[in-house]
Amino acid sequence: MQTINGFQPVINPGATILILGSMPGKRSLQEDQYYAHPRNSFWRIFYTLFDVGDSLIADDNSYQKKLAFLKEANVALWDVLQSCTRESSLDSDIVESSIIKNDFSTFFINHKSIQHIYFNGAKAEVLYKRYVIPALDGQGRSLPMTRLPSTSPAYAAMSFEEKLKRWQIIRY
């Protein structure tokens, strides 16, 4: 098994929402892009929620445009883990003893505008509560947190429409 490293956060200075995943999957790591797997519904959900035109949704627009779109919407994107050992893309394959969390203490000191944390799936929430919260004080510990259904294609128990319905909370 190999040790994998996550990405830097995507954030602008005024971001109010932080969306956390667990660790990028293999396809995302290969392409050096958050949510790069073509069946991951993350970008489609965001474009739909923020009323981006159908042509842009259908267009496989550049990754830099996607990141600019998130920043313009004041949405920050990161993962709970900085690194871990994992054989496949599945969260269930993460070797617990290999986990190194991201530095959320510094993150929250530098990004005081964050008002709510949303987790992209159950594993991100579990990891955050287990490894991050005990090391935090102040803002990072007291922020409201909401788990949303995973946008991963591995989470097929819920339709796109149901995922979209549940993700609508980030617009309020």
C-alpha positions as a Markdown table, in Angstrom:
| # | Residue | x | y | z |
|---|---|---|---|---|
| 1 | Met | 0.0 | 0.0 | 0.0 |
| 2 | Gln | 1.2 | 3.5 | -0.7 |
| 3 | Thr | 1.0 | 6.7 | 1.3 |
| 4 | Ile | -1.1 | 9.3 | -0.5 |
| 5 | Asn | -1.2 | 13.1 | 0.1 |
| 6 | Gly | -4.1 | 15.3 | -0.3 |
| 7 | Phe | -4.5 | 18.8 | -1.8 |
| 8 | Gln | -4.2 | 22.3 | -0.5 |
| 9 | Pro | -7.4 | 24.0 | 0.4 |
| 10 | Val | -9.4 | 26.0 | -2.2 |
| 11 | Ile | -10.5 | 29.2 | -0.5 |
| 12 | Asn | -10.9 | 32.9 | -1.0 |
| 13 | Pro | -10.5 | 35.4 | 1.9 |
| 14 | Gly | -14.3 | 35.8 | 2.3 |
| 15 | Ala | -15.4 | 32.2 | 2.2 |
| 16 | Thr | -18.2 | 31.4 | 4.6 |
| 17 | Ile | -18.7 | 27.7 | 3.9 |
| 18 | Leu | -16.2 | 25.0 | 4.2 |
| 19 | Ile | -16.9 | 21.6 | 2.5 |
| 20 | Leu | -14.7 | 18.8 | 3.7 |
| 21 | Gly | -14.1 | 15.5 | 2.1 |
| 22 | Ser | -12.0 | 12.7 | 3.6 |
| 23 | Met | -9.2 | 12.2 | 1.0 |
| 24 | Pro | -9.1 | 12.5 | -2.8 |
| 25 | Gly | -9.7 | 9.3 | -4.7 |
| 26 | Lys | -7.3 | 7.8 | -7.2 |
| 27 | Arg | -8.7 | 9.6 | -10.2 |
| 28 | Ser | -8.5 | 12.9 | -8.4 |
| 29 | Leu | -5.0 | 12.2 | -7.3 |
| 30 | Gln | -4.0 | 11.3 | -10.9 |
| 31 | Glu | -5.5 | 14.4 | -12.3 |
| 32 | Asp | -4.5 | 16.6 | -9.4 |
| 33 | Gln | -8.1 | 17.9 | -9.1 |
| 34 | Tyr | -10.8 | 17.7 | -6.5 |
| 35 | Tyr | -13.7 | 15.4 | -7.5 |
| 36 | Ala | -12.2 | 14.5 | -10.9 |
| 37 | His | -14.0 | 11.2 | -11.3 |
| 38 | Pro | -16.5 | 11.7 | -14.1 |
| 39 | Arg | -19.3 | 10.0 | -12.1 |
| 40 | Asn | -18.7 | 12.0 | -9.0 |
| 41 | Ser | -21.7 | 14.4 | -8.7 |
| 42 | Phe | -19.9 | 17.1 | -6.8 |
| 43 | Trp | -19.5 | 19.6 | -9.6 |
| 44 | Arg | -22.9 | 18.8 | -11.1 |
| 45 | Ile | -24.6 | 19.5 | -7.8 |
| 46 | Phe | -22.8 | 22.8 | -7.3 |
| 47 | Tyr | -23.6 | 24.0 | -10.8 |
| 48 | Thr | -27.2 | 23.1 | -10.3 |
| 49 | Leu | -27.5 | 24.7 | -6.9 |
| 50 | Phe | -25.9 | 27.9 | -8.0 |
| 51 | Asp | -28.0 | 28.1 | -11.2 |
| 52 | Val | -25.1 | 27.8 | -13.7 |
| 53 | Gly | -26.4 | 27.3 | -17.2 |
| 54 | Asp | -27.0 | 23.9 | -18.7 |
| 55 | Ser | -24.3 | 24.5 | -21.3 |
| 56 | Leu | -21.7 | 25.0 | -18.6 |
| 57 | Ile | -22.9 | 21.9 | -16.7 |
| 58 | Ala | -22.6 | 19.8 | -19.8 |
| 59 | Asp | -19.3 | 21.4 | -20.8 |
| 60 | Asp | -16.2 | 19.8 | -19.2 |
| 61 | Asn | -14.9 | 23.2 | -18.5 |
| 62 | Ser | -11.4 | 23.7 | -17.1 |
| 63 | Tyr | -10.6 | 22.9 | -13.5 |
| 64 | Gln | -9.4 | 26.5 | -12.9 |
| 65 | Lys | -12.9 | 27.7 | -13.9 |
| 66 | Lys | -14.5 | 25.2 | -11.4 |
| 67 | Leu | -12.2 | 26.5 | -8.7 |
| 68 | Ala | -13.0 | 30.1 | -9.5 |
| 69 | Phe | -16.7 | 29.3 | -9.4 |
| 70 | Leu | -16.4 | 27.9 | -5.9 |
| 71 | Lys | -14.4 | 30.9 | -4.7 |
| 72 | Glu | -16.9 | 33.3 | -6.2 |
| 73 | Ala | -19.7 | 31.5 | -4.3 |
| 74 | Asn | -17.6 | 31.9 | -1.1 |
| 75 | Val | -17.3 | 28.1 | -0.7 |
| 76 | Ala | -14.0 | 26.6 | 0.5 |
| 77 | Leu | -13.0 | 23.1 | -0.3 |
| 78 | Trp | -10.6 | 20.8 | 1.5 |
| 79 | Asp | -10.1 | 17.4 | 3.0 |
| 80 | Val | -9.9 | 16.3 | 6.6 |
| 81 | Leu | -6.7 | 14.2 | 5.9 |
| 82 | Gln | -3.4 | 15.5 | 4.8 |
| 83 | Ser | -2.1 | 12.0 | 4.2 |
| 84 | Cys | -2.9 | 8.4 | 4.8 |
| 85 | Thr | -2.3 | 4.9 | 3.4 |
| 86 | Arg | -5.1 | 3.5 | 1.3 |
| 87 | Glu | -5.1 | 0.8 | -1.4 |
| 88 | Ser | -8.2 | 1.9 | -3.3 |
| 89 | Ser | -10.3 | 5.0 | -3.5 |
| 90 | Leu | -12.7 | 3.8 | -0.9 |
| 91 | Asp | -12.8 | 5.5 | 2.5 |
| 92 | Ser | -13.2 | 2.1 | 4.1 |
| 93 | Asp | -9.7 | 1.2 | 2.9 |
| 94 | Ile | -8.0 | 4.1 | 4.8 |
| 95 | Val | -5.5 | 2.6 | 7.3 |
| 96 | Glu | -6.4 | 4.3 | 10.6 |
| 97 | Ser | -2.8 | 4.1 | 12.0 |
| 98 | Ser | -1.5 | 6.0 | 8.9 |
| 99 | Ile | -3.8 | 9.1 | 9.3 |
| 100 | Ile | -2.3 | 12.5 | 9.4 |
| 101 | Lys | -4.9 | 15.3 | 9.6 |
| 102 | Asn | -4.7 | 18.7 | 8.0 |
| 103 | Asp | -3.7 | 21.7 | 10.1 |
| 104 | Phe | -7.1 | 23.1 | 11.0 |
| 105 | Ser | -5.9 | 25.2 | 13.9 |
| 106 | Thr | -3.9 | 27.4 | 11.5 |
| 107 | Phe | -6.6 | 27.2 | 8.9 |
| 108 | Phe | -9.2 | 28.6 | 11.2 |
| 109 | Ile | -6.9 | 31.3 | 12.5 |
| 110 | Asn | -6.3 | 32.4 | 8.9 |
| 111 | His | -9.9 | 32.1 | 7.7 |
| 112 | Lys | -12.2 | 33.6 | 10.4 |
| 113 | Ser | -15.0 | 34.2 | 7.9 |
| 114 | Ile | -15.9 | 30.5 | 7.8 |
| 115 | Gln | -19.4 | 30.1 | 9.4 |
| 116 | His | -20.4 | 26.5 | 8.7 |
| 117 | Ile | -18.7 | 23.2 | 7.9 |
| 118 | Tyr | -20.4 | 20.7 | 5.6 |
| 119 | Phe | -19.1 | 17.2 | 5.2 |
| 120 | Asn | -19.2 | 15.4 | 1.9 |
| 121 | Gly | -20.1 | 12.0 | 3.3 |
| 122 | Ala | -20.0 | 10.2 | 6.6 |
| 123 | Lys | -16.3 | 9.3 | 6.7 |
| 124 | Ala | -15.3 | 13.0 | 6.5 |
| 125 | Glu | -17.5 | 13.8 | 9.5 |
| 126 | Val | -16.2 | 10.8 | 11.5 |
| 127 | Leu | -12.6 | 11.7 | 10.8 |
| 128 | Tyr | -13.1 | 15.3 | 11.6 |
| 129 | Lys | -14.8 | 14.6 | 14.9 |
| 130 | Arg | -12.2 | 11.9 | 15.9 |
| 131 | Tyr | -8.9 | 13.6 | 14.8 |
| 132 | Val | -9.5 | 17.3 | 14.4 |
| 133 | Ile | -12.0 | 18.5 | 17.0 |
| 134 | Pro | -10.0 | 17.3 | 20.0 |
| 135 | Ala | -7.0 | 19.4 | 18.9 |
| 136 | Leu | -9.1 | 22.6 | 18.2 |
| 137 | Asp | -10.2 | 25.4 | 20.4 |
| 138 | Gly | -12.1 | 28.6 | 19.5 |
| 139 | Gln | -13.8 | 29.0 | 16.1 |
| 140 | Gly | -13.1 | 25.6 | 14.7 |
| 141 | Arg | -14.6 | 23.8 | 17.6 |
| 142 | Ser | -17.8 | 25.8 | 17.8 |
| 143 | Leu | -18.8 | 26.0 | 14.1 |
| 144 | Pro | -22.0 | 24.4 | 13.1 |
| 145 | Met | -21.4 | 21.2 | 11.2 |
| 146 | Thr | -23.7 | 19.3 | 8.8 |
| 147 | Arg | -23.1 | 15.9 | 7.1 |
| 148 | Leu | -24.3 | 15.7 | 3.5 |
| 149 | Pro | -24.6 | 12.6 | 1.4 |
| 150 | Ser | -21.4 | 11.7 | -0.4 |
| 151 | Thr | -21.1 | 12.8 | -4.0 |
| 152 | Ser | -18.9 | 9.8 | -4.7 |
| 153 | Pro | -20.1 | 7.2 | -7.3 |
| 154 | Ala | -19.4 | 4.6 | -4.7 |
| 155 | Tyr | -22.3 | 5.9 | -2.7 |
| 156 | Ala | -25.1 | 4.6 | -5.0 |
| 157 | Ala | -27.7 | 4.2 | -2.3 |
| 158 | Met | -29.1 | 7.6 | -3.1 |
| 159 | Ser | -30.1 | 9.1 | -6.5 |
| 160 | Phe | -28.6 | 12.3 | -7.8 |
| 161 | Glu | -32.0 | 14.0 | -7.3 |
| 162 | Glu | -32.1 | 13.0 | -3.6 |
| 163 | Lys | -28.4 | 14.1 | -3.1 |
| 164 | Leu | -29.2 | 17.4 | -4.8 |
| 165 | Lys | -32.2 | 17.9 | -2.5 |
| 166 | Arg | -30.1 | 17.4 | 0.6 |
| 167 | Trp | -27.2 | 19.5 | -0.6 |
| 168 | Gln | -29.6 | 22.5 | -1.1 |
| 169 | Ile | -29.0 | 23.4 | 2.5 |
| 170 | Ile | -25.7 | 25.1 | 1.6 |
| 171 | Arg | -27.6 | 27.8 | -0.3 |
| 172 | Tyr | -29.4 | 29.1 | 2.9 |
